[in-house]
């Protein structure tokens, strides 16, 4: 398989936290993942009264920044040095790009969302704000938050690649509305979603 995935931290998002998640995603995909230099927090969608951003315009502006963001690092099982004189492998256009932000996002008629996906443009934004125990006034649990980010990323990756949701409970493509649902999911795809993802059978 040759599924090129880029992951981009946004604003003050800790790059090491994003890299740790990227390493886990690369392991699930058995494929290296490209990390790009951080994007700046979009002004688009800013709602100061709510202390949140509207997810759709936020993602749209991030997408516009993408061409200006150089590759920071390539992580994963096949992250081998590029031969001299060759363009870096990570510099090739990603098929799916995931932005990771600590800004709280919402969509109209919601209090807040975990992220947003633009399947047509093959991009998604994930917010860690509601994945952290601190948001719910509970004791910090970084490992738990990271696992949630990985699962959300696997789901967003599938959707951004055109995969439908899955009814299999042991699959990252299972539709999840709540944090508890996300916690129940595994950090992997079921056999049929894996086949769709790797063959591009459901690509839009
Ligand atoms: Zn599945």
Boltz pocket constraint, residues with backbone or C-beta under 6 A from the ligand:
constraints:
  - pocket:
      binder: B
      contacts: [[A, 166], [A, 167], [A, 168], [A, 170], [A, 171], [A, 172], [A, 173], [A, 174], [A, 189], [A, 190], [A, 191], [A, 192], [A, 193], [A, 194]]
      max_distance: 6.0
